[in-house]
Structure formats: structure tokens, C-alpha cells
Amino acid sequence: MEDRDSRIYRVDSRKNRVDIPDHDLPVSWLCENHHNFKTTFNVVADRGCPYCNFGKVDVEDLALYMGNDLTKEWNILSKDSPKLISTKSLNLEAIWGKDNVYQDANNNMYASLTDKRLISLMLNTYSEYPTLTKLKKMAKPVTEKDRYETKVDLSTPAIKRFAKYLNKEVNRATWELQQNVLSEVKFLGAFSLTKNWHTLVAWEIIDDEEMIAELDEVHSNTKVEGIYISAVVFPNNDTEPRSVIYKSKKPAKFYKEQRELLQNVFDKKELGLSNTQKVVMMPFYQMNGMAKYLNDPEFGTPEWSLKKKIPINTIQERFAYVRQFLCGLSQNRLAHHLAWEGINIDNKGVKYWEEKQTDEPSFVKNHFKDVIKVFSEHAFYLLQLDMTNDLHRKNIDFDWKPVGIKYIERFLSDFILYGTQDATDIQFPEIIQQTTELKLKDEKDLLWESAKIKKVSSRAKGDPYSEQDVIKKPYLIVQWINLLLDKDESEIVDDLDDQYDDESTKKEVYYLWHKANELYKPKTKKTSTKTKKGQKPPPF
């Protein structure tokens, strides 16, 4: 950085001498014949001076130093130094070919910086090591916790209340099970709310003593002796789900013995249902794994059949399907979660994304990584187990191991962008296959759609490093800072246009460039051009 900016390195073929910089960036070189040029150490060590080996100096340039004594020792910073010959008129790339080492380093950096965790590593480094001196002492990058937070959205009051009265005496495994079942309840309930399936009711007996005591105070006027039932109802009339808590005259033993006949023993009036209303009613934990039976052709019961499948023929329709069914998010809640990712949008903006039919949706072009992050967090518990089992069946020789959120993120990205099984190596989960419908397209249409998507979604030219790679190789952070410092503003803007298609990534990497220059670029001292009386003018 500072050394690189101020030093001139020497290469002397007569003495087989080449100075060795402490980085891989282009630097200024001076050969034994006083040719001045800029390139990387690898190129100089391999090919020498471009003027000595591949070209001749212009006569005008030659005349600049003919009067100098070339036998003098070189003292680059002295006013007596021989004038340097500029090689600006010499096309080094045409002579040497492309500097692949330097270009590969650039491409790999840009490819890596599409990962927000690596952006965070860079920003944390700036904060922890704000000067060149401190940066040189960096032993390892400043890491932060994984930015992903798997969750089931409980913002809907009815679902939040229902979840509150689930058994709280749980360990980690039981809590994970609750999240899985809640995600399935929301998935199934979304089809009820869209009038595409029967009314759904999930219920559970409240047996926590503290909760019972709390409810006794609320229902102190109720003379009924019995147990408390908590239920969440997804009515088949396009309204919000509702939570119902009431006291049943029947003992807990009765409900446990009649689990298979529960739709006949519940008082529908307590649940706000009519006697003629078709209802699918199950105990909460018994709903574990039931999502895959919805519209299953083998299971094939009318009770578990949809009126129609959800169309996913466009990017916008697949986006809406993931939001509404896989994540259980309203347009308003998605806007809320995206705001935490720095995207200024409201529910009207999300609605526009889903309804504006275009080959280049703005959410793909500008915010796709953030959208996929939010979707992956909220679809995680619904998809993880089925996708893990699918992967294990495909690779039966491998040990069973739960897939991570990055695997789900990759699938959702391919699903929204392309929508076909042929476009991804990840098996579509059964719940998606059985509840969606994709009209077969002509091969020409599929090829054209794929080409359009590739145009608007970023496709990095280099090989990206992972977060763990950078943690193990902290010198990469310093190398990237050097690469950014090596560019002026017009160069970084040109690079960003060449490397990225989405505006959000361009802005983030441009900010890294700006901060690197603000913190680490050597400050140029202003030299006065005025001379005091009797003082000699500067020798330049």
C-alpha cells in the first residue's frame, strides 16, 4: 500500500537481480537501461523488461537521458537521477499477453465479495485495524456470527398466541420439533386461507401448570370444570387465522383415547365453525410430517386434496408461492424483514414485485441475495428434513446429515429463477411437486427465459473464496485491500459494471473501495510552489 505507492523496484538482467515486493500487485519497475514500467513481480521475473526484450525506445525518449552519466549509481529519489523513460506508448498487454495472475486475483476478489459475510469481514477489519500500521499486525480477520437466523414467523396474532400455549418444558430437540410442526401448520393453513382446501384446525391440550393458573384467572367466571384446549383455526373463507382457547367438560384422557375421531367430538361452536363446514382437525404434534400428504396422488383422499394446484409459470408466481406458502409471510411481513436487510420497501412494493410481469424483475436485478436470505431463514424448518432425506436417498452411501441453510438457499434461488427440475441438481421437495403446476414450455422458450435470467442475475467471473477460506488465510483480506487501493474511481466503477449485474452488490463493493482509500491511502502532502528570498527553487 504505502510502500507500493512510493517505491520503485529494480530489475537488472546483467546481475540477475530482481527486487521482490511483499505483495502481488503491479508496482513501478526500473531496469538497468532506465526503462520505467509497471507490472507484477511474476511477470518481471518471467519476462524481464518489455523495452529491453521486446521493443526500442522512442528517439525523443532516448534524448531525454543521453546527457546523463549512466555509470552513476542509481539513486531514484535524488535530483541527479537519470531521467526515467516512460513506456506509456508501449502496449505491454500486446507484448506480454494478459497478466492472468493479477486479473485472476481481481476476479476472485469480486466473486468472493458477492457473499455478505465476506463484506462484513472486510468492514470489521476496517473497524478493528483502521491504520496501515495496525493492518500489518492483523493476525486473523474479525469474524461475526452467522448472519442467518432460522425462524418461523409468528407475527400473526393467532399463531403467536397458539405457540405461546404449547408445552414450554422442552429441550433443544423438542423446540426444533415445535418449529417444524408450526411451519407445516402454517403451510397447510395457507391453502385453507386461499379457499383452496378445507378449513384446518390444529389443537393441543394445555397442561402447563403456570399457564393453567393464568387461564383460570381469565376464566374465573366460567363454572365449567375440565381442561383447557388451545386451537388455531384457518378458515376456508380468505380471512385471518384465529386462536381459540376454551374449557372443555371432557377430561384429557378422553381426548387422548379418541385421537382418531377428534373431528366428531369437538364442539364446533367453540371453534366458530358450522356443522356443515368441512374441517381437517388434528392434534398439533400429530401434524408432524402431514404436509407431504397434501395432494399426494398415492394418499389420494378427497379430504387431503386441493381444489387446484398453484401456478408457478413465471418468476413472479414462484416468488409469491415461496413467500406465501413455504415461508408463511404476508407481503407486509416480508417488507418488514427486508427492511432489516437495508431494503427500503413496503407491502405495496412487494405486491408490485409479484404482479409486474417482466423478464427482468427488479427484485432479481437489485435485491435477490437479500430476498433469498429472508426466504431461506423462514422456509428452513419446513424444507430441511424432506430435503435431507431426498439428498440421502440420492447418495445412499453417505451418512445421513441434515442439510444446512446454504443448501436451502441455493435451491430456492434456482427454483425462483428457473422453476424446473432440470435447472437444478437439487431434488424438488414433494410438498412443492404436489402443490404446484408448471405449464410445459417450448424448448425455445425455456432457453430464452434462462438466457434472460442469466443476464439479470450476477454470475461472477472468478472463483469465490468462502468465509472459512478467508478466516484460514487472513492475507486475502490484505490482498483485497491492496487490489482496491490500486484502482482509481473510474477503474473501480468500470470493474463493478463488468463484474456485477445487480446494483446492490455494486454499491457494497464501491463502499469497500471508498473506505479502503479513506483509511489506508497515503495522504499527499501539499508542497508550496513559492520560494523565499534567496532560496533555490525545487529541482522539479
Secondary structure, 3 states (H helix, E strand, C coil): CHHHHHCEEEEECCCCEECCCCCCCCEEEEECCCEEEEECHHHHHHHCCHHHHHCCCCHHHHHHHCCCCCCCCCCCCCCCCCCCEECCCCCHHHHHCCCHHHHHHHHHHHHHCCCHHHHHHHHHHHHHCCCHHHHHCCCCCCCCCCCCCCCCCCCCHHHHHHHHCCCCCCCHHHHHHHHHHHHHHHHHHHHHHCCCCCEEEEEEEECCHHHHHHHHHHCCCCCCCCEEEEEEEECCCCCCCEEEEEEECCCHHHHHHCHHHHHHHCCCCCCCCCCCCCEEEEECHHHCCHHHHCCCCCCCCHHHCCCCCEECCCHHHHHHHHHHHHCCCCHHHHHHHHHHCCCCCCHHHHHHHHHCCCCCCHHHHHHHHHHHHHHHHHHHHHHHHHHHHHHHHHCCCCCCCCCCHHHHHHHHHHHHHHCCHHHCCCCCCHHHHHHEECCCCCHHHHHHHHHHHHHHCCCCCCCCCCHHHHHHCCHHHHHHHHHHHCCCHHHHHHHHHHHCCCHHHHHHHHHHHHHHHHHHCCCCCCCCCCCCCCCCCCCC
